[in-house]
Amino acid sequence: MSLINSNRKEDVKPLKSASLSDLEKSSISEKKENKKATAKTKQGRKTTLSIDSHIKNMLQVMVWLGDAPNQKEGFSVAINAYYDNLTQDKKNMFDMMLKQLNSHD
């Protein structure tokens, strides 16, 4: 008697079986998860920005005044205020340029 056959039962069957429809369902759920992950990364990759202490202090004042929850969000508040004050032509140009820059990320 060989070692290979000594531990096997005669009637070996898998615990679970899969069909083609199971693979299709799995593929659909993976695509949904990929779309969710893509949506999360649309914000962009993290980067580093060097600022001088005056700008940092201005962001801190925004936090103290309650205009931003933290210094990082202070940038978003400032950018949104800037964008809101643009003329419609400049908003269109801004959007077009931003879309172009984001497509390269």
For each residue, the residues with C-beta under 8 A, 3 or more apart:
1: 5 6
2: 5 6
3: 6 7
4: 8
5: 1 2 8
6: 1 2 3
7: 3
8: 4 5 12
9: 12
10:
11:
12: 8 9
13:
14: 17
15:
16:
17: 14
18: 22 23
19: 22 23
20: 23 24
21: 24 25
22: 18 19 25 26
23: 18 19 20 26 27
24: 20 21 27 28
25: 21 22 28 29
26: 22 23 29 30
27: 23 24 30 31
28: 24 25 31 32
29: 25 26 32 33
30: 26 27 33 34
31: 27 28 34 35
32: 28 29 35 36
33: 29 30 36 37
34: 30 31 37 38
35: 31 32 38 39
36: 32 33 39 40
37: 33 34 40 41
38: 34 35 41 42
39: 35 36 42
40: 36 37 43
41: 37 38 44 45
42: 38 39 102
43: 40
44: 41 47 102 105
45: 41 105
46:
47: 44
48:
49:
50:
51: 55 56
52: 55 56
53: 56 57
54: 57 58
55: 51 52 58 59
56: 51 52 53 59 60 71
57: 53 54 60 61
58: 54 55 61 62 74
59: 55 56 62 63 68 71 74 75
60: 56 57 63 64 71
61: 57 58 64 65
62: 58 59 65 67 68 71 74 77 78
63: 59 60 66 67 68 69 70 71 74
64: 60 61
65: 61 62
66: 63
67: 62 63 74 77
68: 59 62 63 71 73 74 76 77
69: 63 73
70: 63 73 74
71: 56 59 60 62 63 68 74 75
72: 75 76
73: 68 69 70 76 77
74: 58 59 62 63 67 68 70 71 77 78
75: 59 71 72 78 79
76: 68 72 73 79 80
77: 62 67 68 73 74 80 81
78: 62 74 75 81 82
79: 75 76 82 83
80: 76 77 83 84
81: 77 78 84 85
82: 78 79 85 86
83: 79 80 86 91 94
84: 80 81
85: 81 82
86: 82 83 90 91 94
87: 90 91
88: 91 92
89: 92 93
90: 86 87 93 94
91: 83 86 87 88 94 95
92: 88 89 95 96
93: 89 90 96 97
94: 83 86 90 91 97 98
95: 91 92 98 99
96: 92 93 99 100
97: 93 94 100 101
98: 94 95 101 102
99: 95 96 102 103
100: 96 97 103 104
101: 97 98 104 105
102: 42 44 98 99 105
103: 99 100
104: 100 101
105: 44 45 101 102
